[in-house]
Amino acid sequence: MGDYLIDDTTYGNGDYFWDAGETVDIIVNVENNGSSDVFNVDAELFSNDPYITLNSNTSTVGDISYGNYGEATFNVTSSPST
């Protein structure tokens, strides 16, 4: 997994922090550090935390040429109790 960004500009207050009770997109850079291109890449996010709801736990990344990145986006909500 590469870098990630918490994007709360659509559903939250736009401060790029995941606050209690907020819905955010987690955007993850997926790196192909192999020696050949990869095709039809899918990513999946798991959590067993009772305070997190995964609104979308799969993301289609697509094709990633070797040495490059793709993006996976997941929509998640934290409980107001967190």
Rosetta blueprint (number, residue, H / E / L):
1 M L
2 G L
3 D L
4 Y E
5 L E
6 I E
7 D E
8 D L
9 T L
10 T L
11 Y L
12 G L
13 N L
14 G L
15 D L
16 Y L
17 F L
18 W L
19 D L
20 A L
21 G L
22 E L
23 T E
24 V E
25 D E
26 I E
27 I E
28 V E
29 N E
30 V E
31 E E
32 N L
33 N L
34 G L
35 S L
36 S L
37 D L
38 V E
39 F E
40 N E
41 V E
42 D E
43 A E
44 E E
45 L L
46 F L
47 S L
48 N L
49 D L
50 P L
51 Y L
52 I E
53 T E
54 L E
55 N E
56 S E
57 N L
58 T E
59 S E
60 T E
61 V E
62 G E
63 D E
64 I E
65 S L
66 Y L
67 G L
68 N L
69 Y E
70 G E
71 E E
72 A E
73 T E
74 F E
75 N E
76 V E
77 T E
78 S E
79 S L
80 P L
81 S L
82 T L
